[in-house]
Amino acid sequence: MTGAPFVALLALLHSQSSYIEEVPNEEQESSAPASSGGIGFRALLEVGPLSFPSGTPGGEQDLFAYAYPSLGVDGGEDFAFMLGAPLRFRLLDNPPEQKDEDYGAWLRRQDWDERSDYGQVVRLLRIGDESGRFGLRVQPFLEESLGRGYLVNRYDNQLSPNYHPAGGTLSFAAGPARVELLASDVLAARIFSGELLLDLGRVVSGSENHFDRYLLRASVAHDFGEAGGVTPEATVASVGGEVAMYKGERLRSWVLLAGGARLNSGAQDVGGLLGVAFEGDFKGTQLSVTLQGRRQGGGFRFGFFGAGYELARFSAVGLSEEPQADQRVPKDFSGYIEMSVARGGGTDSTEVVASGAVEYSAFGRADGDFSLSFSSPGDKTRGIVRAVVVGLGDRPRYSFAVEGRQRVLPALYIWASGATVHFPQPDDQLVRGVSAGAGVGVDFARR
């Protein structure tokens, strides 16, 4: 994690279930007339000191003044737009000295030195409804998956501290078919992927009893590797089917069957999986569980573009190993489990969202990704914790982040954050460090 603004992280983590605005101010909103329409305007400014590593081998910690202004427009369920600029001004330049390279000898150059970095200005653009016939969304990615996640799973494009792209998704449906397109970076040649979902029940029958019961998925993803550092290309594809075992008002269960392949020359390996998935709502608690048995290896693995990929593209495991695109692992079986739980929310109860995924391979390697967020009644207190572990049992690499804020007045809050950071070097090794900051924020919302 890179120490991105807390309010952005929390909003993004909730975006799969509802678009929680980046600038909540419940106290002010409660005094405004309730309305399901109209245009809402939001703004905030966060400031504070930030300790951030130089990002070079043997480098020391520098001190920055951090500022994050943001403006947003909320047009309801079908439109939202938010602009923001995370700014780091170097105040104390410990060796190696880098201040002369910064813009105006103040603004950290690595935050704005390539075209992709300007994508971070778009904190959110949403048009339409992703669950409906058309949906477009542009924003930083934290836990982004394509379909069932066979290729792109819980992907985080903010993991590299010198690379700040905005990702985008486009989805549309026509009859029994639904298409979803994903770009990890809307301004450069990085990961592009797409999935076709076909409802076979709607193709062969006009009865609603057969709708959404027999699904076919076909997807492909390619990383050009030409932004945020140059790394080897990688192409993967998968085809899968799903059959609904049970579909009730509170519980749905599926049987999953899929195959996948790496398509690059010299790495044309294949894999397969068999699994089950459960989704339910039990007395206000939303629960999702996926269990899979996998056979994979060589240059292919399911969830190839996963939570730790933005570092693994330089060093698959550890800090100075071969890139994931060149890595070959033993062809063996693995077990995978993913679970998410969401409960509460609103003015009367604490909202908690927990999510995690673990894969253990029979040759002794484990990978995991975990997140936990909470918000107290009225959103007076909010927090988020994220951990990504890659290569446990081999040459492990750990990424951790914790952020929180406490509202002290209707338009004033305090915030604090801490995170590990890994900086890719020209020789593709990773240099690790620690970032920490704290400060105050002011915000308002009007409709």
Secondary structure as UniProt FT lines:
FT   HELIX           6..13
FT   TURN            14..17
FT   HELIX           26..31
FT   STRAND          40..53
FT   TURN            57..58
FT   STRAND          61..74
FT   TURN            77..78
FT   STRAND          79..84
FT   STRAND          87..92
FT   HELIX           99..101
FT   TURN            104..106
FT   HELIX           109..111
FT   HELIX           115..121
FT   STRAND          122..128
FT   TURN            130..131
FT   STRAND          134..139
FT   TURN            147..148
FT   TURN            157..158
FT   TURN            161..162
FT   STRAND          167..174
FT   TURN            175..176
FT   STRAND          177..183
FT   TURN            186..187
FT   STRAND          191..199
FT   HELIX           200..204
FT   HELIX           208..210
FT   TURN            211..213
FT   STRAND          214..223
FT   STRAND          234..247
FT   STRAND          251..262
FT   TURN            265..266
FT   STRAND          270..282
FT   TURN            283..284
FT   STRAND          285..298
FT   TURN            302..303
FT   TURN            307..308
FT   HELIX           309..312
FT   TURN            313..314
FT   TURN            318..320
FT   TURN            324..326
FT   STRAND          329..343
FT   STRAND          351..361
FT   TURN            362..363
FT   STRAND          366..375
FT   HELIX           377..379
FT   STRAND          381..392
FT   STRAND          397..409
FT   TURN            410..411
FT   STRAND          412..424
FT   TURN            426..427
FT   STRAND          430..446
//
